[in-house]
Amino acid sequence: MELNKFIEELFRRGREEGFSDMEVYYIDSDSFEVNIYNQEVDKYNVNKNKGISLRAIYDGRLGYAYSEKFEEEDIEFLIKNAKNNAKETQTDVLPEFYQGGKYKEIEQDVNVDIDAKKKIDDAMFMEKRAKEYDSRIDSVNYCLVETTKGRRKIVNTKGLNLEEEGGVGVAYIAVVAKDKDDVKSGSSFKVTTNYNKIDFEKLVKEACDEAINSLGAESIPSAKYKVILRRDAAATLLATFSSIFSADSVQKGFSLLKGKLNTKIASDKITILDDPFLKDAPLSCSFDDEGVETYTKEVIKDGVLKTFLYDIKTAKKDGVKSTGNGFKSTYKSPVVVAPTNMYIVKGTLGYEEAIKMQEKALIITSLQGLHSGANPVSGDFSLAAEGYLVEDGKITKPVEQITVAGNFYNVLNEIEEVLSDFELALPVGLGSYGSPSIIIKELNVSGK
């Protein structure tokens, strides 16, 4: 059945069954993925995906159901399951759907309609160039090119009818460098809405240089070190603790920021945005998955906490308006509070210039063990790390087998400088995160 007719009939039958309000969320997407190994296609996937979910209010309770099919019998399936689900649902907030607002158009340069042969050739090129780059590059253990294009549609019985399209291209390479018994890895990626902006030569160079420059790494003495947290590691740390800015976490006691709106919680060097209009970001959008209009918001401005992130339910609890941060991981999933593009706003000092200014510092390039070594509630973390030692303004040696420990809330206050080398990282879960490199006054480092 044609989609609009399906939705119209679904709403008609839903009203007959006693639903007071209903909302349909629909997605479809086309995705392509190729992995190369030893100049052969190791994995090749082309997928078409579509699905629809129904949220419906029955007797003051919210029911939920979903389907991948759009035939007449599926209407009865959705209504029956949504009604049964509503009868079992308990909530402390009466559910409601959004009537609509003023929507700002996304200005995105989306181009992912690329010939499959070109994408395969580009992946082949990355692997070939990596193996030619340096005799110490022993292998390429991952070489991926991926594109996805899709649309989502939200329609409800309050008159809301929204639709938006988007796309993303991703390239990723991971290599292994070897010098006698010393083995190190390096990787690089690019995520963009315009496939033609991917510089495959640059990705190869970044991955290979990181692996080669890590050869000969050793531990360093345990001490407190000034730390330059490189942009990718900084984005990872922000992503790990981003839930503290969710109103849902605050309301449930899973964030220490309760009661701290409009108070200083970070260095005045820190401004954190949630920006749904960030160019070349695949998660940019003009409305969230509840149909609420999105807007750029300062979560932290010059160190001061300005807002939490809200969906409709959490906003209703606090007596405020949703910030347009209600999202689903898939059409089958419930709505949760999540950022769009959350990032630390860049400063003016360059990365290389900042290194030259350090008498002694530790550059952290990667953090491991984030799932087990970080507590988003308390803010504490103890993480394995790698990087480089800086002495008298120069990188003197690569560093490994160290653990950095601290508290995210304290780190926010200990940031001395925010650099200019901003980059958006790969999307993590429901949001994407980015950061420039940041200089932290000191962190506890355990080494040899």
C-alpha positions as CSV (number, residue, x, y, z in Angstrom):
1,M,0.0,0.0,0.0
2,E,1.2,3.5,-0.8
3,L,2.7,5.1,2.4
4,N,0.4,8.1,2.7
5,K,-2.7,6.0,2.2
6,F,-1.4,3.5,4.7
7,I,-0.9,6.2,7.3
8,E,-4.4,7.7,6.6
9,E,-6.1,4.3,7.0
10,L,-4.0,3.6,10.1
11,F,-5.2,6.8,11.8
12,R,-8.8,6.1,10.8
13,R,-8.8,2.6,12.2
14,G,-6.9,3.8,15.3
15,R,-9.6,6.4,16.1
16,E,-12.3,3.6,15.8
17,E,-10.3,1.6,18.3
18,G,-10.2,4.4,20.9
19,F,-6.8,6.0,20.4
20,S,-7.0,9.7,21.3
21,D,-3.8,10.6,19.4
22,M,-1.4,8.8,17.1
23,E,2.0,9.4,15.6
24,V,3.8,7.5,12.8
25,Y,7.6,7.5,12.4
26,Y,8.9,6.2,9.1
27,I,12.4,5.6,7.7
28,D,13.9,4.2,4.6
29,S,17.6,4.0,3.6
30,D,20.0,2.7,1.0
31,S,23.4,1.7,2.2
32,F,26.6,0.4,0.6
33,E,29.7,-1.0,2.3
34,V,32.9,-2.5,1.0
35,N,35.9,-3.9,2.8
36,I,39.2,-4.6,1.0
37,Y,41.8,-7.1,2.1
38,N,44.9,-7.9,0.0
39,Q,43.4,-6.0,-3.0
40,E,40.4,-8.2,-3.0
41,V,36.8,-7.4,-2.0
42,D,36.6,-9.1,1.4
43,K,33.1,-7.8,2.3
44,Y,30.4,-6.2,0.1
45,N,27.0,-5.2,1.3
46,V,24.2,-3.3,-0.4
47,N,21.1,-3.0,1.8
48,K,17.7,-1.3,1.5
49,N,15.9,-0.8,4.8
50,K,12.5,0.6,5.7
51,G,10.2,0.5,8.6
52,I,7.4,2.2,10.4
53,S,6.5,2.7,14.0
54,L,3.2,3.7,15.7
55,R,3.0,5.6,18.9
56,A,-0.6,5.9,20.2
57,I,-2.3,7.2,23.3
58,Y,-4.9,4.9,24.7
59,D,-6.7,5.7,28.0
60,G,-4.0,8.2,28.9
61,R,-1.2,5.7,28.3
62,L,1.4,5.5,25.5
63,G,1.4,2.4,23.4
64,Y,4.0,1.4,20.8
65,A,4.3,-1.0,17.8
66,Y,6.3,-1.3,14.6
67,S,6.3,-3.1,11.3
68,E,8.5,-3.5,8.2
69,K,5.5,-4.1,6.0
70,F,2.8,-1.7,4.7
71,E,-0.2,-3.9,3.8
72,E,-3.7,-3.7,5.0
73,E,-3.3,-6.5,7.5
74,D,-0.3,-4.7,9.0
75,I,-2.7,-1.9,10.1
76,E,-4.5,-4.3,12.3
77,F,-1.2,-5.7,13.6
78,L,0.0,-2.2,14.6
79,I,-3.2,-1.2,16.3
80,K,-3.5,-4.4,18.2
81,N,0.1,-4.3,19.5
82,A,0.0,-0.6,20.3
83,K,-3.2,-1.0,22.3
84,N,-1.8,-4.1,24.2
85,N,1.4,-2.2,24.9
86,A,-0.5,0.9,26.2
87,K,-2.4,-1.3,28.7
88,E,0.9,-2.5,30.2
89,T,2.6,0.9,30.3
90,Q,3.1,2.9,33.5
91,T,4.2,6.5,33.4
92,D,4.4,9.5,35.7
93,V,3.9,12.0,32.9
94,L,0.8,12.1,30.6
95,P,2.1,11.5,27.0
96,E,1.6,14.1,24.3
97,F,2.5,14.7,20.7
98,Y,3.9,17.8,19.1
99,Q,1.7,20.1,17.0
100,G,4.6,21.7,15.0
101,G,6.7,24.8,15.1
102,K,8.9,27.0,12.9
103,Y,11.5,24.9,11.2
104,K,14.9,26.1,9.8
105,E,16.1,24.4,6.6
106,I,19.3,22.5,6.8
107,E,22.0,23.8,4.5
108,Q,23.9,20.6,3.7
109,D,26.0,19.6,0.8
110,V,24.8,16.0,0.5
111,N,26.4,13.9,-2.2
112,V,26.7,10.2,-1.6
113,D,25.3,8.9,-4.9
114,I,28.6,7.6,-6.0
115,D,29.2,4.7,-8.5
116,A,29.9,1.4,-6.7
117,K,33.0,0.8,-8.8
118,K,34.5,4.2,-7.8
119,K,34.0,3.4,-4.1
120,I,35.6,0.0,-4.5
121,D,38.5,1.6,-6.4
122,D,38.9,4.2,-3.7
123,A,39.1,1.5,-1.0
124,M,41.6,-0.5,-3.1
125,F,43.7,2.7,-3.5
126,M,43.9,3.3,0.2
127,E,45.1,-0.2,0.9
128,K,47.6,-0.2,-1.9
129,R,49.0,3.2,-1.0
130,A,49.3,2.2,2.7
131,K,51.4,-0.8,1.8
132,E,53.7,1.4,-0.4
133,Y,54.0,4.2,2.1
134,D,56.8,2.8,4.2
135,S,58.7,-0.5,4.5
136,R,57.7,-0.7,8.1
137,I,53.9,-0.9,7.3
138,D,53.5,-4.6,7.8
139,S,49.8,-4.9,7.0
140,V,46.4,-3.2,6.5
141,N,44.0,-4.9,8.8
142,Y,40.9,-2.8,8.0
143,C,40.0,-0.8,4.9
144,L,36.4,0.4,4.6
145,V,34.3,2.7,2.4
146,E,30.6,3.1,3.2
147,T,27.8,5.3,2.1
148,T,24.2,5.7,3.4
149,K,21.3,7.8,2.1
150,G,17.9,7.9,3.7
151,R,14.9,9.8,4.7
152,R,12.6,10.0,7.7
153,K,9.0,11.1,8.0
154,I,6.9,12.0,11.0
155,V,3.1,12.4,10.8
156,N,0.7,12.7,13.7
157,T,-3.0,13.3,14.4
158,K,-2.3,16.9,15.6
159,G,-1.4,18.0,12.1
160,L,2.3,17.4,12.1
161,N,3.7,16.2,8.7
162,L,7.5,16.4,8.3
163,E,10.0,14.8,6.0
164,E,13.8,15.1,5.7
165,E,16.5,13.4,3.7
166,G,20.2,13.0,4.5
167,G,23.3,11.1,3.6
168,V,26.8,10.2,4.8
169,G,30.0,8.9,3.4
170,V,32.7,7.2,5.5
171,A,36.2,6.0,4.8
172,Y,38.3,4.2,7.4
173,I,41.7,2.6,7.3
174,A,43.7,0.8,10.1
175,V,47.3,-0.3,9.6
176,V,50.0,-2.1,11.5
177,A,53.7,-1.0,11.6
178,K,56.4,-3.4,12.5
179,D,60.1,-3.0,13.4
180,K,61.7,-6.2,14.5
181,D,59.5,-7.3,17.4
182,D,57.9,-3.9,17.9
183,V,54.4,-3.8,16.5
184,K,52.1,-0.7,16.6
185,S,48.8,0.2,14.9
186,G,47.4,3.4,13.5
187,S,44.1,4.4,12.0
188,S,42.3,7.3,10.4
189,F,38.8,8.1,9.2
190,K,36.6,10.7,7.5
191,V,32.9,11.1,7.9
192,T,31.2,13.6,5.6
193,T,27.9,14.4,3.9
194,N,29.8,14.9,0.6
195,Y,31.8,11.8,-0.5
196,N,33.9,13.9,-2.8
197,K,35.4,15.7,0.2
198,I,37.2,12.5,1.3
199,D,41.0,12.8,0.8
200,F,42.0,9.2,0.6
201,E,45.7,10.1,0.4
202,K,45.5,12.1,3.6
203,L,43.8,9.2,5.4
204,V,46.6,6.8,4.4
205,K,49.3,9.3,5.6
206,E,47.6,9.9,8.9
207,A,47.1,6.2,9.7
208,C,50.6,5.2,8.6
209,D,52.4,8.1,10.4
210,E,50.6,7.3,13.6
211,A,51.6,3.7,13.5
212,I,55.2,4.4,12.5
213,N,55.6,7.3,15.0
214,S,54.5,4.9,17.8
215,L,57.3,2.4,17.2
216,G,59.7,2.4,20.1
217,A,57.1,3.6,22.6
218,E,57.7,3.0,26.3
219,S,56.2,3.9,29.6
220,I,57.1,7.0,31.6
221,P,57.5,7.6,35.4
222,S,54.3,8.0,37.4
223,A,53.6,11.6,38.1
224,K,51.2,14.5,37.5
225,Y,51.6,15.8,34.0
226,K,50.3,18.7,32.0
227,V,48.3,17.0,29.2
228,I,47.5,18.0,25.7
229,L,44.5,15.8,25.0
230,R,44.5,15.5,21.2
231,R,41.2,16.3,19.4
232,D,40.1,12.7,18.8
233,A,40.8,11.7,22.4
234,A,39.1,14.8,23.6
235,A,36.0,14.0,21.5
236,T,36.0,10.5,22.9
237,L,36.1,11.8,26.5
238,L,33.2,14.2,25.8
239,A,31.1,11.5,24.2
240,T,31.7,9.2,27.2
241,F,30.4,11.8,29.7
242,S,27.9,13.6,27.5
243,S,25.0,12.0,29.3
244,I,25.5,14.3,32.3
245,F,23.9,17.0,30.2
246,S,20.8,15.0,29.5
247,A,17.7,16.1,31.5
248,D,16.7,12.5,31.9
249,S,20.0,11.7,33.7
250,V,19.6,14.8,35.8
251,Q,16.0,13.9,36.8
252,K,17.0,10.4,37.6
253,G,20.0,11.4,39.7
254,F,22.6,10.1,37.3
255,S,24.3,13.5,36.8
256,L,25.9,15.8,39.4
257,L,24.7,18.8,37.5
258,K,21.3,18.9,39.2
259,G,20.6,22.5,40.4
260,K,23.6,24.0,38.7
261,L,22.0,25.8,35.7
262,N,23.5,29.2,35.2
263,T,26.5,28.4,37.5
264,K,30.1,28.1,36.5
265,I,31.1,24.4,36.1
266,A,34.1,24.7,33.7
267,S,37.0,26.9,32.7
268,D,35.9,30.1,31.0
269,K,37.8,28.7,27.9
270,I,35.1,26.1,27.5
271,T,32.0,26.6,25.3
272,I,30.1,23.4,24.4
273,L,27.4,23.6,21.6
274,D,24.7,21.1,20.6
275,D,24.5,22.2,16.9
276,P,21.9,20.5,14.6
277,F,23.0,22.8,11.8
278,L,26.7,22.0,11.7
279,K,27.7,21.7,8.1
280,D,29.1,18.5,6.7
281,A,27.8,16.6,9.8
282,P,25.6,13.6,9.0
283,L,23.4,14.0,12.0
284,S,22.4,17.6,11.4
285,C,18.6,17.9,11.2
286,S,15.8,20.5,11.4
287,F,13.6,18.5,13.7
288,D,14.1,15.6,16.2
289,D,12.3,12.3,16.1
290,E,9.3,13.8,18.0
291,G,8.9,16.5,15.3
292,V,10.2,19.3,17.6
293,E,12.2,21.9,15.8
294,T,15.9,21.8,16.5
295,Y,18.1,24.8,17.2
296,T,21.7,25.5,18.1
297,K,22.1,25.7,21.9
298,E,25.0,26.6,24.2
299,V,25.1,23.8,26.7
300,I,28.1,25.5,28.4
301,K,29.0,29.1,27.6
302,D,32.4,30.5,28.8
303,G,32.3,27.9,31.6
304,V,28.7,28.5,32.7
305,L,26.1,25.7,32.4
306,K,23.2,27.2,30.3
307,T,20.8,24.3,29.6
308,F,20.2,20.6,29.7
309,L,19.0,18.6,26.7
310,Y,15.3,17.8,26.7
311,D,12.8,15.7,24.8
312,I,9.0,16.3,25.3
313,K,8.6,14.0,28.3
314,T,11.6,15.4,30.3
315,A,10.7,18.9,29.4
316,K,7.2,18.4,30.7
317,K,8.6,17.2,34.0
318,D,10.6,20.4,34.4
319,G,8.0,22.7,33.1
320,V,10.1,23.8,30.1
321,K,10.0,23.4,26.3
322,S,11.7,20.5,24.6
323,T,15.1,21.5,23.2
324,G,14.5,19.2,20.2
325,N,16.7,16.4,21.5
326,G,14.3,13.4,21.4
327,F,15.7,10.8,19.1
328,K,15.4,7.1,18.3
329,S,18.3,4.8,17.5
330,T,16.0,2.9,15.0
331,Y,12.4,3.1,14.1
332,K,11.8,0.2,16.5
333,S,13.3,2.1,19.4
334,P,11.7,4.4,22.0
335,V,12.5,8.1,22.1
336,V,15.4,9.0,24.4
337,V,17.3,12.3,25.1
338,A,20.4,12.6,22.8
339,P,22.5,15.3,21.3
340,T,22.7,16.1,17.6
341,N,26.3,17.4,17.1
342,M,27.9,18.1,20.4
343,Y,31.3,19.7,20.4
344,I,33.7,22.0,22.2
345,V,34.1,25.3,20.3
346,K,37.6,25.7,19.0
347,G,40.1,28.4,20.1
348,T,42.8,30.3,18.1
349,L,46.0,28.6,19.2
350,G,47.4,26.0,16.7
351,Y,48.3,22.5,17.7
352,E,52.0,22.7,16.5
353,E,52.4,26.1,18.1
354,A,51.0,24.8,21.4
355,I,53.5,22.0,21.5
356,K,56.4,24.4,21.0
357,M,55.2,26.4,24.0
358,Q,55.4,23.4,26.4
359,E,58.5,22.9,28.7
360,K,57.2,19.4,29.6
361,A,53.8,17.9,28.7
362,L,52.2,14.6,27.7
363,I,50.2,14.4,24.5
364,I,47.4,11.8,24.8
365,T,46.4,10.4,21.4
366,S,44.1,7.6,22.5
367,L,42.1,6.4,25.5
368,Q,41.1,2.8,26.0
369,G,38.7,1.0,28.4
370,L,36.0,3.7,28.3
371,H,33.2,1.2,29.0
372,S,34.8,-0.2,32.1
373,G,37.1,2.6,33.3
374,A,34.8,5.6,33.2
375,N,31.8,6.3,35.5
376,P,29.4,8.8,33.8
377,V,27.6,9.3,37.1
378,S,30.5,10.3,39.3
379,G,32.7,11.6,36.5
380,D,35.6,9.4,37.6
381,F,37.8,7.7,35.0
382,S,40.9,5.6,34.9
383,L,41.9,4.8,31.4
384,A,44.8,3.1,29.5
385,A,46.4,5.6,27.2
386,E,49.0,6.2,24.5
387,G,50.7,9.3,23.2
388,Y,53.9,11.3,23.1
389,L,56.2,13.0,25.6
390,V,56.9,16.7,24.9
391,E,60.1,18.2,26.3
392,D,61.4,21.7,25.6
393,G,58.8,22.3,22.9
394,K,59.5,19.1,21.0
395,I,58.1,15.6,20.8
396,T,60.9,13.4,22.2
397,K,59.4,9.9,22.3
398,P,56.2,7.9,21.9
399,V,54.6,6.7,25.1
400,E,52.5,3.6,26.0
401,Q,51.6,1.4,29.0
402,I,50.3,4.3,31.0
403,T,47.0,5.0,32.8
404,V,45.5,8.4,33.1
405,A,43.1,9.0,36.0
406,G,40.9,12.0,36.9
407,N,37.4,13.3,37.1
408,F,35.5,14.8,34.1
409,Y,34.0,17.5,36.2
410,N,37.4,18.5,37.5
411,V,38.9,18.3,34.0
412,L,36.3,20.8,32.8
413,N,37.7,23.3,35.3
414,E,41.4,22.4,34.7
415,I,41.4,23.3,31.0
416,E,44.0,26.0,30.3
417,E,43.6,26.3,26.6
418,V,41.4,25.2,23.7
419,L,43.3,24.8,20.4
420,S,42.1,25.5,16.9
421,D,42.3,22.0,15.3
422,F,38.6,21.1,15.5
423,E,37.4,17.9,13.9
424,L,34.1,16.0,14.2
425,A,34.5,12.4,15.2
426,L,32.5,9.4,14.0
427,P,29.0,9.3,15.4
428,V,28.8,7.5,18.7
429,G,25.4,5.9,19.4
430,L,22.7,8.5,18.8
431,G,24.9,11.6,18.7
432,S,28.1,12.8,17.0
433,Y,30.9,14.5,19.0
434,G,33.8,16.7,18.2
435,S,36.5,18.7,19.8
436,P,39.8,20.5,19.2
437,S,42.8,19.5,21.2
438,I,42.7,20.8,24.8
439,I,45.4,21.5,27.3
440,I,44.7,20.3,30.8
441,K,46.7,21.8,33.7
442,E,47.5,18.3,35.1
443,L,46.3,14.7,35.3
444,N,47.5,11.8,37.3
445,V,49.5,9.4,35.1
446,S,50.6,6.0,36.3
447,G,53.5,4.5,34.4
448,K,56.7,2.7,35.4
